[in-house]
Amino acid sequence: MYARMTRFRLKLGARDEWFRLRDGMKADIHALKGLRHWVALQGDDDEVVVIAIHDSVWSAEAAMPDVLKLWQRIAHLMADQPSTRFYDVTRFDTIFDTV
């Protein structure tokens, strides 16, 4: 598995619109080829971290054009440019696997 982690900061007062747009893009996010899991985290300082887990490095790279289109839909909410890093997933456990 392969992970993409993107960080950015929201503009002041953009939190509610971010939630609305993020939730409205759910189907498009789930349609990304090779995407297995994703989580959006937000700190009190309006920093957002989105972690996407793909089944392979190839699917993560292949999804980037569509990912960039999704980021463009929320770019007006960002106080800074998003920074993206990629990681090999060396371990992935979830309690939901045993439920």
FENCOR-V689510 format. One record per residue. N is the residue number from 0. PSI is psi in whole degrees, -180 to 180 (* if undefined). NEAR is the number of other ideal C-beta (glycine too) atoms within 8 Angstrom. Layout:
# FENCOR-V689510
n:N psi:PSI near:NEAR
n:N psi:PSI near:NEAR
This chain:
# FENCOR-V689510
n:0 psi:161 near:10
n:1 psi:140 near:14
n:2 psi:144 near:13
n:3 psi:126 near:13
n:4 psi:123 near:12
n:5 psi:133 near:11
n:6 psi:142 near:11
n:7 psi:168 near:12
n:8 psi:137 near:11
n:9 psi:150 near:14
n:10 psi:155 near:9
n:11 psi:128 near:6
n:12 psi:7 near:4
n:13 psi:-1 near:11
n:14 psi:-49 near:9
n:15 psi:-41 near:6
n:16 psi:-36 near:8
n:17 psi:-47 near:13
n:18 psi:-44 near:8
n:19 psi:-48 near:8
n:20 psi:-43 near:11
n:21 psi:-47 near:10
n:22 psi:-33 near:7
n:23 psi:-20 near:6
n:24 psi:4 near:11
n:25 psi:-48 near:8
n:26 psi:-39 near:6
n:27 psi:-37 near:9
n:28 psi:-47 near:10
n:29 psi:-22 near:7
n:30 psi:-7 near:7
n:31 psi:128 near:11
n:32 psi:131 near:8
n:33 psi:-4 near:12
n:34 psi:129 near:13
n:35 psi:-38 near:7
n:36 psi:153 near:7
n:37 psi:152 near:9
n:38 psi:140 near:6
n:39 psi:128 near:8
n:40 psi:146 near:8
n:41 psi:130 near:10
n:42 psi:169 near:8
n:43 psi:-22 near:3
n:44 psi:12 near:5
n:45 psi:19 near:13
n:46 psi:134 near:10
n:47 psi:136 near:13
n:48 psi:124 near:11
n:49 psi:125 near:11
n:50 psi:123 near:10
n:51 psi:130 near:14
n:52 psi:121 near:12
n:53 psi:160 near:15
n:54 psi:-19 near:7
n:55 psi:165 near:9
n:56 psi:-36 near:9
n:57 psi:-42 near:7
n:58 psi:-34 near:13
n:59 psi:-44 near:15
n:60 psi:-40 near:7
n:61 psi:-28 near:8
n:62 psi:-15 near:13
n:63 psi:-42 near:8
n:64 psi:-41 near:6
n:65 psi:-35 near:11
n:66 psi:-44 near:11
n:67 psi:-36 near:8
n:68 psi:-39 near:8
n:69 psi:-44 near:11
n:70 psi:-35 near:10
n:71 psi:-31 near:7
n:72 psi:-19 near:8
n:73 psi:7 near:12
n:74 psi:-34 near:7
n:75 psi:-13 near:4
n:76 psi:-11 near:10
n:77 psi:133 near:12
n:78 psi:-17 near:9
n:79 psi:171 near:6
n:80 psi:138 near:5
n:81 psi:145 near:9
n:82 psi:136 near:7
n:83 psi:137 near:8
n:84 psi:154 near:6
n:85 psi:146 near:9
n:86 psi:145 near:8
n:87 psi:137 near:7
n:88 psi:114 near:9
n:89 psi:-16 near:3
n:90 psi:137 near:4
n:91 psi:112 near:7
n:92 psi:149 near:5
n:93 psi:142 near:5
n:94 psi:-21 near:6
n:95 psi:-18 near:5
n:96 psi:-24 near:6
n:97 psi:-1 near:4
n:98 psi:* near:4
